[in-house]
Amino acid sequence: MRRLDTSAQSVGALLVRTAGCLTASLHGPTAQGGLNESRYNVLDLLRNKASGGCCQTELATGLLQSESNLSTLLDRMRKDGLISRVRCESDRRKTLIAVAPAGLDALARADQARARATAKMLSVLDDRQQAALRQALGLLLERLERELAAARNGIPSTYSHQAFNQDDFE
């Protein structure tokens, strides 16, 4: 077993590699629901919107994609009956995108398969370790999402040239 390097760069590299492996490991379970990762991510984001849907700009922002990259995917998902598009009542120029019943069914199937696969992957950690990982990743994700939102709004990053340290997570 290799020696554990705890530098920020090493932790970042481990996170990137772990995320890639996790994503690759979830392709099969996601496909059991009749979805690929891109479709799953769109549907998952939409179902978690309090309003029941959002405009394409908001969806692209949430998925860290450009609207143009998302446009073709959304057209195909609408044709397949996974999402619906309705004119926004408050601004007729915008379209509200929401999960259609077929999308909810596909999500439910994919969620079940993904939950089983994820539980199996995480079984290497005990309950305490899983809770600590969930807390640390939640804090890191919150920080990164704030940074990305600030960058989109033209606010200079306060962390771009310094590593996160443990005090940032306490």
ROKOLFI-142841 format. One line per 8 residues: number of its first residue (from 1); their letters; for each residue x, y, z of N, C-alpha, C, O. Coordinates in steps of 0.05 Angstrom, whole numbers. Example, Ala and Ser with C-alpha at 12.3 -4.5 7.8 and 13.67 -1.06 7.14 Angstrom:
1> AS> 264 -114 156 246 -90 156 264 -66 156 285 -66 169 ~ 257 -45 142 273 -21 143 258 1 157 268 23 161
This chain:
1> MRRLDTSA> 17 -24 0 0 0 0 18 25 0 38 26 15 ~ 10 44 -16 27 68 -18 22 86 6 1 86 19 ~ 43 102 12 42 121 35 21 143 28 20 152 6 ~ 6 150 48 -15 171 44 -3 198 46 8 206 67 ~ -6 214 25 3 241 24 -21 259 30 -41 257 16 ~ -19 275 51 -42 291 60 -41 320 50 -57 336 59 ~ -24 326 31 -23 353 21 -49 359 6 -63 341 -3 ~ -55 385 4 -80 392 -10 -81 382 -38 -102 373 -48
9> QSVGALLV> -58 383 -52 -58 373 -80 -64 343 -81 -78 335 -99 ~ -53 328 -62 -58 299 -62 -87 294 -55 -100 276 -67 ~ -98 308 -36 -127 305 -29 -144 311 -54 -163 297 -59 ~ -137 333 -67 -152 340 -91 -151 318 -112 -171 311 -125 ~ -127 307 -117 -124 286 -136 -140 261 -128 -152 248 -145 ~ -140 255 -102 -156 232 -93 -186 237 -98 -201 219 -105 ~ -195 261 -93 -223 268 -97 -231 265 -126 -252 254 -133 ~ -214 275 -144 -219 274 -173 -220 245 -182 -239 237 -196
17> RTAGCLTA> -201 229 -173 -200 201 -181 -223 185 -170 -235 169 -183 ~ -230 191 -144 -253 177 -132 -279 184 -146 -296 167 -151 ~ -282 210 -153 -306 218 -167 -308 205 -194 -330 196 -202 ~ -286 202 -208 -286 189 -234 -293 159 -231 -309 149 -247 ~ -282 146 -211 -288 118 -206 -317 114 -198 -330 95 -207 ~ -326 131 -181 -354 129 -172 -373 133 -195 -392 118 -198 ~ -368 153 -212 -385 158 -235 -384 134 -254 -406 125 -263 ~ -361 123 -260 -359 100 -277 -373 76 -265 -386 60 -280
25> SLHGPTAQ> -372 72 -239 -385 50 -225 -415 53 -225 -430 33 -223 ~ -425 77 -229 -454 81 -228 -467 81 -256 -491 83 -259 ~ -451 78 -277 -462 77 -304 -482 54 -307 -504 58 -318 ~ -473 30 -298 -491 7 -301 -517 10 -285 -538 6 -297 ~ -515 16 -259 -540 20 -244 -558 42 -256 -583 39 -255 ~ -546 63 -266 -562 84 -277 -576 74 -303 -599 81 -308 ~ -562 59 -318 -574 47 -343 -597 29 -337 -615 26 -354 ~ -597 16 -313 -620 -1 -306 -646 15 -304 -667 4 -307
33> GGLNESRY> -643 41 -299 -667 58 -299 -673 69 -327 -692 84 -330 ~ -657 61 -347 -662 70 -374 -650 98 -379 -658 112 -397 ~ -630 106 -362 -618 132 -365 -588 130 -368 -576 110 -360 ~ -576 151 -378 -547 154 -376 -541 175 -355 -560 187 -344 ~ -516 179 -348 -509 198 -327 -519 227 -332 -529 240 -314 ~ -517 236 -357 -526 263 -364 -556 266 -359 -564 286 -347 ~ -571 247 -369 -600 248 -365 -607 246 -335 -625 261 -325 ~ -594 228 -321 -599 225 -293 -594 252 -278 -610 260 -262
41> NVLDLLRN> -571 265 -284 -564 289 -271 -585 311 -276 -591 327 -258 ~ -595 313 -301 -615 333 -307 -640 328 -291 -651 346 -278 ~ -650 303 -292 -674 296 -277 -671 299 -247 -690 309 -234 ~ -648 292 -237 -644 294 -208 -644 324 -199 -656 331 -179 ~ -631 341 -215 -631 369 -208 -660 381 -210 -668 396 -192 ~ -674 374 -231 -701 384 -234 -720 375 -211 -736 391 -201 ~ -718 350 -203 -736 341 -182 -731 354 -155 -748 355 -137 ~ -706 364 -152 -699 377 -126 -704 407 -126 -698 420 -106
49> KASGGCCQ> -716 417 -147 -723 446 -148 -750 449 -133 -769 435 -138 ~ -750 468 -115 -774 473 -98 -798 480 -116 -821 473 -109 ~ -793 494 -138 -815 503 -155 -824 481 -174 -844 485 -188 ~ -810 458 -174 -818 437 -191 -805 438 -219 -809 419 -235 ~ -789 458 -224 -775 461 -249 -759 486 -249 -758 500 -230 ~ -746 491 -272 -730 515 -275 -725 521 -304 -732 505 -322 ~ -714 544 -310 -708 552 -337 -681 539 -345 -666 529 -328 ~ -676 539 -371 -652 526 -382 -626 539 -371 -607 525 -366
57> TELATGLL> -627 565 -367 -603 579 -356 -596 569 -328 -573 563 -322 ~ -617 567 -311 -613 557 -284 -604 528 -284 -587 520 -268 ~ -615 512 -302 -608 484 -304 -578 481 -313 -563 466 -301 ~ -570 496 -333 -543 496 -342 -524 504 -320 -503 491 -316 ~ -531 524 -305 -514 533 -283 -511 511 -262 -489 506 -252 ~ -533 499 -255 -533 478 -235 -517 453 -243 -506 439 -227 ~ -516 448 -269 -502 425 -280 -473 432 -288 -458 414 -298 ~ -466 457 -285 -439 467 -293 -434 462 -323 -413 453 -331
65> QSESNLST> -454 468 -339 -452 465 -368 -461 490 -382 -474 508 -369 ~ -455 492 -407 -465 515 -422 -493 509 -432 -500 485 -435 ~ -509 530 -437 -536 525 -447 -536 512 -474 -553 495 -479 ~ -516 519 -491 -516 507 -517 -510 477 -516 -522 461 -531 ~ -493 468 -497 -488 439 -494 -512 425 -483 -517 401 -490 ~ -528 438 -468 -551 426 -455 -575 425 -474 -593 408 -471 ~ -576 443 -493 -600 445 -510 -607 420 -525 -630 411 -525 ~ -588 407 -538 -593 382 -552 -602 360 -534 -621 345 -540
73> LLDRMRKD> -589 358 -511 -597 337 -491 -626 341 -482 -641 322 -481 ~ -634 366 -476 -661 372 -467 -681 366 -489 -703 356 -484 ~ -674 372 -514 -692 366 -537 -698 336 -538 -720 328 -542 ~ -677 321 -536 -680 291 -537 -695 281 -513 -712 263 -516 ~ -690 292 -490 -705 283 -466 -735 290 -468 -751 274 -459 ~ -741 313 -480 -769 320 -484 -782 301 -504 -805 292 -499 ~ -768 295 -525 -779 276 -546 -783 248 -534 -802 234 -542 ~ -766 241 -514 -769 215 -501 -789 215 -478 -794 195 -465
81> GLISRVRC> -801 238 -473 -822 240 -453 -812 242 -424 -827 238 -405 ~ -786 248 -420 -774 249 -394 -778 276 -380 -779 278 -356 ~ -779 297 -396 -783 324 -385 -806 338 -401 -813 329 -423 ~ -816 359 -389 -835 376 -403 -824 404 -404 -808 412 -387 ~ -834 419 -424 -826 447 -426 -852 463 -429 -869 458 -446 ~ -855 483 -411 -879 500 -411 -870 529 -409 -850 536 -396 ~ -884 546 -423 -877 575 -422 -881 585 -394 -900 579 -380 ~ -861 601 -385 -862 613 -358 -884 634 -358 -884 652 -375
89> ESDRRKTL> -901 633 -338 -923 652 -336 -914 681 -331 -926 700 -341 ~ -893 684 -315 -883 711 -307 -866 723 -329 -864 748 -331 ~ -854 707 -347 -838 717 -369 -841 698 -392 -828 677 -394 ~ -859 706 -411 -866 688 -433 -842 682 -452 -844 664 -468 ~ -820 696 -449 -796 690 -465 -782 666 -455 -766 653 -469 ~ -787 658 -430 -773 635 -418 -790 610 -418 -815 612 -418 ~ -777 588 -417 -790 562 -416 -783 548 -390 -759 547 -382 ~ -803 538 -376 -799 524 -351 -796 494 -358 -812 483 -372
97> IAVAPAGL> -774 482 -348 -769 454 -354 -775 438 -328 -766 446 -306 ~ -790 417 -330 -797 401 -307 -795 371 -314 -794 363 -337 ~ -794 354 -293 -793 325 -297 -822 316 -304 -841 322 -290 ~ -824 300 -325 -849 288 -333 -853 262 -318 -833 251 -307 ~ -877 251 -317 -881 226 -303 -862 203 -312 -853 188 -295 ~ -857 201 -337 -838 180 -347 -810 185 -335 -795 166 -330 ~ -803 210 -332 -777 217 -320 -775 209 -291 -755 199 -282 ~ -798 214 -277 -799 205 -249 -796 175 -246 -783 165 -228
105> DALARADQ> -809 160 -264 -808 131 -263 -779 122 -268 -769 104 -254 ~ -766 133 -289 -738 126 -295 -720 133 -271 -702 118 -265 ~ -724 156 -259 -708 164 -236 -712 144 -213 -692 137 -200 ~ -736 136 -208 -741 117 -186 -726 91 -191 -714 80 -172 ~ -727 81 -215 -713 56 -222 -682 60 -219 -669 43 -207 ~ -672 82 -229 -643 87 -228 -635 91 -199 -614 82 -190 ~ -651 106 -183 -645 111 -155 -642 85 -140 -623 82 -124 ~ -660 66 -144 -658 41 -129 -632 26 -136 -619 17 -118
113> ARARATAK> -626 24 -161 -602 10 -170 -577 25 -160 -558 13 -151 ~ -577 52 -161 -554 68 -152 -551 65 -122 -528 65 -112 ~ -573 64 -107 -571 62 -78 -558 36 -70 -541 35 -52 ~ -566 14 -84 -553 -12 -78 -524 -12 -84 -507 -21 -69 ~ -517 -1 -107 -488 0 -116 -472 18 -97 -449 11 -90 ~ -483 41 -89 -469 59 -72 -465 47 -44 -443 49 -32 ~ -485 34 -34 -483 20 -8 -460 -1 -8 -445 -3 11 ~ -459 -15 -30 -438 -36 -33 -411 -22 -33 -392 -32 -21
121> MLSVLDDR> -408 0 -48 -382 14 -50 -374 25 -23 -350 23 -15 ~ -393 36 -8 -387 49 17 -384 29 40 -377 37 63 ~ -390 4 35 -388 -16 57 -360 -19 67 -355 -31 88 ~ -340 -9 53 -312 -10 62 -309 9 86 -289 6 101 ~ -327 28 90 -326 47 112 -347 39 133 -369 31 127 ~ -340 43 159 -360 38 180 -378 63 182 -374 83 168 ~ -399 61 198 -419 83 200 -406 109 208 -413 130 197 ~ -387 109 226 -374 133 235 -358 146 212 -359 170 208
129> QQAALRQA> -344 129 197 -328 139 175 -346 150 153 -340 171 141 ~ -369 137 148 -387 147 128 -399 174 136 -402 192 120 ~ -405 177 162 -416 203 172 -395 225 169 -401 247 161 ~ -370 218 176 -349 238 174 -344 246 144 -340 269 138 ~ -344 226 127 -341 232 98 -364 249 88 -359 268 73 ~ -388 242 95 -412 258 87 -409 287 96 -415 305 81 ~ -401 291 121 -398 318 132 -376 333 117 -380 356 109 ~ -353 321 114 -330 335 101 -337 341 72 -331 363 62
137> LGLLLERL> -349 322 57 -356 327 30 -378 349 27 -377 365 9 ~ -397 349 46 -418 369 46 -406 397 50 -414 416 36 ~ -387 400 68 -374 426 72 -358 434 48 -359 457 40 ~ -343 416 37 -327 422 13 -345 430 -10 -339 449 -24 ~ -366 415 -15 -384 421 -37 -397 448 -33 -399 464 -52 ~ -405 454 -9 -417 481 -3 -397 503 -10 -405 523 -22 ~ -372 500 -2 -352 520 -8 -347 522 -38 -346 545 -48 ~ -345 500 -52 -340 501 -80 -363 513 -96 -359 528 -114
145> ERELAAAR> -387 507 -87 -411 519 -101 -412 549 -96 -419 564 -115 ~ -404 558 -73 -403 587 -68 -382 600 -85 -387 622 -97 ~ -359 587 -88 -337 598 -104 -346 599 -134 -341 619 -147 ~ -359 578 -143 -368 578 -171 -389 600 -176 -389 613 -197 ~ -407 603 -157 -428 624 -160 -415 651 -160 -423 669 -176 ~ -396 655 -143 -382 681 -142 -367 686 -169 -368 708 -179 ~ -354 666 -179 -340 669 -205 -359 676 -227 -353 692 -245 ~ -383 663 -228 -403 669 -248 -412 698 -246 -419 710 -267
153> NGIPSTYS> -412 709 -222 -421 736 -218 -398 756 -219 -402 780 -213 ~ -374 747 -227 -351 765 -230 -338 774 -204 -323 794 -204 ~ -343 759 -183 -331 766 -157 -305 751 -155 -304 726 -159 ~ -283 764 -149 -257 751 -148 -257 729 -127 -269 732 -105 ~ -244 707 -133 -242 684 -115 -225 691 -91 -203 703 -93 ~ -234 683 -67 -218 687 -43 -200 663 -37 -184 663 -19 ~ -204 641 -53 -190 616 -47 -173 606 -70 -161 585 -68 ~ -173 619 -93 -161 608 -117 -131 603 -114 -121 585 -127
161> HQAFNQDD> -117 619 -97 -88 615 -95 -80 605 -68 -56 607 -61 ~ -98 594 -53 -90 582 -28 -105 556 -24 -128 553 -33 ~ -93 538 -11 -105 512 -6 -125 515 17 -122 532 35 ~ -146 498 17 -164 497 40 -148 486 63 -132 467 59 ~ -152 496 87 -140 484 110 -161 474 129 -185 480 125 ~ -153 459 148 -173 446 166 -191 466 180 -214 460 185 ~ -181 491 186 -197 511 199 -221 519 181 -242 527 192 ~ -219 516 155 -241 522 137 -264 504 141 -287 510 133
169> FE> -260 480 153 -281 460 155 -290 456 184 -303 436 190 ~ -283 474 202 -292 471 230 -312 492 237 -321 493 260
